[in-house]
Amino acid sequence: MLLDTASLYFRAYFGVPDSVRAPDGTPVNAVRGLLDFIDRLVKDHRPDHLVACMDADWRPHWRVELIPSYKAHRVAEERPAGPDEEEVPDTLSPQVPVIEAVLDALGIARVGVAGYEADDVIGTYTARATGPVDIVTGDRDLYQLVDDARGVRVLYPVKGVGTLNLVDEAALREKYGVDGGGYADLALLRGDPSDGLPGVPGIGEKTAAKLLAEFGDLTGIQAAVDDPKAKLTPTQRKRLTEAAPYLAVAPKVVRVADDVPLPDTGTALPHGPRDAGALDVLAARWGLGGSLQRLLTTLTT
């Protein structure tokens, strides 16, 4: 089981009231919400391995070089010497180091790799997996990894940190008309304002799905543009021709990497805390109460 950790603690932050606070009054709603979420996931799915995948760089320079608008609207401060600072709610930022410390004390593998997003870490673990994989994320970008033959599916939270939609290839075909492998092509054609991806002007989701059904994939669509006999309307041909520079670079930006240099980290689900003393200190300092205790009980039973 691979957790898109930032996606999940953002969900927890907005799904749990900020009246949930530490003894000193500091909000810990994201911390406790994430612990409750992990507790439920482990109870319901009992994974053999669990990795909290992190954004070591939420806006990698190599993606921005190809499409400068990539996530640009979410930049709080540009930093030439390192990752740009992301716009994050004031009361969430201080909770992230607490989340990291608690995960480490519990012994839940926490993996981020310099120059890559959590999506890329997830993509690489998925590519290397020899058995079924559950990806837990509120980010539809990871639908591209869904693969029934390999047992790869997405668990997508639809209500706070409670209800999950199970996304397999049948769900993707029903909603988008593509399978997992086609989702990245669909996404780059239609664009995604939340990630600053312009897409091909005038090509929405339905048109993108029809083009993929007709021509197979992005390469097939691009070949059709150059084939006067291909079944493209003049407007579609014009739009796709004008978007050729974007389409040349978009696949590298939209498709998650599967070759990230992952650290040699043990990923087995812990059956007890790695550092009980540190966990006791964190629980008292941040008032983690029942959320932490429930997860500990689940891990040890």
C-alpha positions in Angstrom: 0.0 0.0 0.0 1.4 3.3 -1.1 0.2 6.5 0.5 0.2 9.9 -1.4 0.9 11.4 2.0 0.6 15.1 1.2 -2.7 14.5 -0.6 -4.0 12.6 2.4 -2.9 15.1 5.1 -4.4 17.9 3.1 -7.7 15.9 3.0 -7.4 15.3 6.8 -6.7 19.0 7.4 -9.9 20.1 5.6 -11.9 17.1 6.8 -11.2 17.4 10.6 -12.1 20.6 12.5 -9.2 22.8 13.6 -10.7 22.7 17.1 -8.7 19.4 17.4 -5.7 20.9 19.2 -2.6 20.0 21.2 -2.4 20.9 24.9 -0.8 24.2 24.0 -3.6 25.1 21.6 -1.7 24.3 18.3 -4.0 22.7 15.7 -3.2 19.0 15.1 -6.3 18.2 13.0 -4.1 17.1 10.0 -1.9 14.9 12.2 -4.8 13.1 14.0 -6.9 12.9 10.8 -4.0 11.2 9.0 -3.5 8.8 11.8 -7.2 7.9 11.8 -7.0 7.4 8.1 -4.0 5.1 8.2 -5.7 3.1 11.1 -8.7 2.6 8.9 -6.7 1.6 5.9 -4.6 -0.9 7.8 -7.7 -2.4 9.5 -9.7 -2.7 6.2 -6.9 -3.8 3.9 -4.1 -5.4 6.0 -1.2 -4.6 3.6 2.0 -6.5 4.0 4.0 -3.4 3.1 3.1 0.3 3.7 5.0 3.3 2.4 4.2 7.0 3.2 5.4 8.6 -0.1 6.5 12.2 0.3 7.1 15.2 -2.0 10.8 15.9 -1.6 10.1 18.4 -4.4 6.5 19.2 -5.2 7.4 21.1 -8.4 10.5 19.6 -9.9 12.6 21.9 -12.0 12.8 19.4 -14.8 9.0 19.5 -15.2 8.9 23.3 -15.0 11.6 23.6 -17.7 9.3 21.8 -20.0 6.0 23.5 -19.0 6.7 26.7 -17.1 3.1 27.0 -16.0 3.3 23.7 -14.1 1.8 24.3 -10.6 2.9 27.9 -11.0 -0.3 29.2 -9.3 0.6 27.3 -6.1 4.0 28.9 -5.6 4.3 31.0 -2.5 8.0 31.8 -3.0 10.5 30.9 -5.7 13.8 29.5 -4.5 16.7 29.4 -7.0 18.7 27.1 -4.8 16.1 24.5 -3.9 12.4 23.5 -4.2 10.0 26.4 -4.5 7.8 27.0 -1.4 4.3 25.8 -1.9 1.3 27.8 -0.7 0.0 25.9 2.3 -2.5 27.0 5.0 -0.7 28.7 7.9 -1.9 26.1 10.4 -1.1 23.1 8.3 2.7 23.8 7.7 3.7 23.3 11.3 1.9 20.0 11.4 4.0 18.4 8.6 7.1 17.9 10.7 4.9 16.4 13.5 3.4 13.9 10.9 6.9 13.0 9.8 8.2 12.5 13.3 5.2 10.3 14.3 5.5 8.1 11.2 9.2 7.6 11.9 8.6 6.7 15.5 5.9 4.3 14.5 8.2 2.6 12.0 6.1 3.3 9.0 8.4 3.7 6.0 8.5 7.4 4.8 10.2 7.9 1.4 10.9 11.1 -0.5 13.6 11.5 -3.1 15.3 14.8 -4.0 14.0 16.2 -7.3 10.9 14.1 -7.4 7.3 14.3 -6.4 5.5 11.6 -4.3 3.7 10.6 -7.5 7.1 9.6 -8.9 8.0 7.6 -5.8 4.7 5.8 -6.1 5.2 5.2 -9.8 8.6 3.6 -9.1 7.4 1.4 -6.2 4.5 0.3 -8.4 6.8 -0.6 -11.3 9.0 -2.7 -9.0 6.2 -4.4 -7.2 5.9 -8.2 -7.7 2.3 -8.4 -6.2 -0.9 -6.3 -6.0 -0.6 -2.6 -5.1 -3.1 -0.3 -3.5 -2.4 3.4 -4.1 -4.2 5.7 -1.7 -4.5 9.3 -3.1 -6.9 12.1 -3.7 -5.0 13.0 -6.9 -6.5 11.7 -10.1 -3.1 11.9 -11.9 -2.3 8.5 -10.4 -5.2 6.8 -12.2 -2.6 6.3 -15.0 -1.0 3.5 -12.9 -4.2 1.5 -12.6 -3.6 -2.0 -14.1 -6.0 -4.9 -13.5 -3.5 -7.4 -14.9 -1.0 -6.5 -12.2 -3.5 -5.9 -9.5 -2.8 -2.1 -9.3 -5.7 0.0 -8.2 -6.4 3.4 -6.6 -8.3 4.0 -3.4 -9.7 7.5 -3.8 -11.1 9.4 -0.8 -14.4 11.0 -1.7 -15.6 12.3 1.7 -13.1 13.6 4.1 -10.9 10.7 5.2 -13.8 8.2 5.4 -15.4 6.9 2.2 -13.1 5.5 -0.5 -13.8 4.8 -4.1 -12.1 1.8 -5.5 -10.8 2.7 -9.0 -9.9 -0.1 -11.3 -9.9 -0.3 -15.1 -13.7 -0.9 -15.3 -14.3 2.3 -13.3 -11.9 4.3 -15.5 -13.6 3.0 -18.7 -17.0 3.8 -17.3 -16.1 7.4 -16.3 -13.4 8.4 -18.8 -13.6 5.9 -21.6 -9.9 4.9 -21.2 -8.0 2.3 -19.2 -5.1 3.1 -16.8 -2.5 3.3 -19.6 -4.6 5.8 -21.5 -5.4 8.1 -18.6 -2.1 10.1 -18.9 -2.8 10.8 -22.6 -6.4 11.9 -21.7 -5.1 14.2 -19.0 -2.5 15.9 -21.1 -4.9 16.4 -24.0 -7.7 17.9 -21.9 -5.3 19.8 -19.5 -5.6 20.3 -15.8 -5.9 23.8 -14.3 -5.1 22.5 -10.8 -1.7 21.5 -12.1 -1.2 24.4 -14.5 -1.4 22.2 -17.5 -2.9 24.0 -20.5 -4.0 21.0 -22.5 -5.0 21.4 -26.2 -7.3 24.4 -26.6 -10.8 23.2 -27.6 -10.1 19.5 -26.8 -12.1 18.6 -23.7 -12.4 15.3 -21.8 -15.0 13.8 -24.1 -13.3 14.8 -27.3 -9.9 13.5 -25.9 -11.6 10.2 -25.0 -13.1 9.9 -28.6 -9.7 10.6 -30.2 -8.0 8.0 -28.0 -10.7 5.4 -28.8 -10.2 6.1 -32.5 -6.4 6.3 -32.7 -5.3 4.3 -29.7 -2.9 6.7 -27.9 -1.2 10.0 -28.2 1.3 8.7 -30.8 -1.6 7.4 -32.9 -3.3 10.8 -32.7 -0.2 12.6 -33.7 0.3 10.3 -36.7 -3.4 10.9 -37.7 -2.7 14.7 -37.8 -0.1 14.0 -40.5 -2.4 11.6 -42.4 -4.8 13.5 -44.6 -7.1 10.4 -44.8 -7.4 10.1 -41.0 -10.9 10.8 -39.5 -10.2 14.2 -37.9 -12.3 17.3 -38.4 -10.4 20.3 -39.9 -10.8 22.1 -36.5 -9.3 19.1 -34.6 -6.4 18.8 -37.0 -5.7 22.6 -36.7 -5.9 22.5 -32.9 -3.6 19.5 -32.6 -1.2 20.9 -35.1 -0.9 24.2 -33.3 -0.5 22.4 -30.0 2.4 20.3 -31.3 5.1 22.0 -29.2 3.1 21.4 -26.1 2.3 17.8 -27.0 6.1 17.2 -27.6 6.9 17.9 -23.9 3.7 17.2 -22.0 4.1 13.4 -21.8 7.2 13.7 -19.7 5.5 16.2 -17.4 2.2 14.3 -17.0 3.5 10.7 -16.8 4.8 9.7 -13.4 8.4 8.6 -13.3 9.1 4.9 -12.8 12.9 5.1 -12.4 13.4 7.1 -9.2 16.5 6.1 -7.3 14.7 4.8 -4.2 16.6 4.4 -0.9 17.1 1.0 0.5 14.3 1.2 3.1 12.4 -1.5 4.8 8.7 -1.2 3.9 7.1 -4.0 5.9 4.1 -3.0 7.9 5.3 -2.5 11.5 3.7 -4.6 14.2 4.9 -2.3 17.0 6.5 1.1 17.3 10.1 1.6 16.2 10.7 4.1 19.0 8.2 3.8 21.8 9.9 6.4 23.9 9.8 9.0 21.1 6.2 8.1 20.4 5.2 8.7 24.1 6.9 12.1 24.0 5.2 13.1 20.7 1.8 11.8 22.0 2.0 13.9 25.2 3.4 17.0 23.4 0.8 17.1 20.7 -2.1 15.5 22.4 -2.5 12.6 19.9 -4.7 10.7 22.2 -7.1 8.1 20.8 -5.9 8.6 17.2 -2.5 7.3 17.9 -3.6 4.7 20.4 -6.1 3.2 17.9 -3.4 2.9 15.2 -1.0 1.3 17.7 -3.7 -1.2 18.7 -4.3 -2.0 15.0 -0.7 -2.5 14.2 -0.1 -4.8 17.2 -3.1 -7.0 16.7 
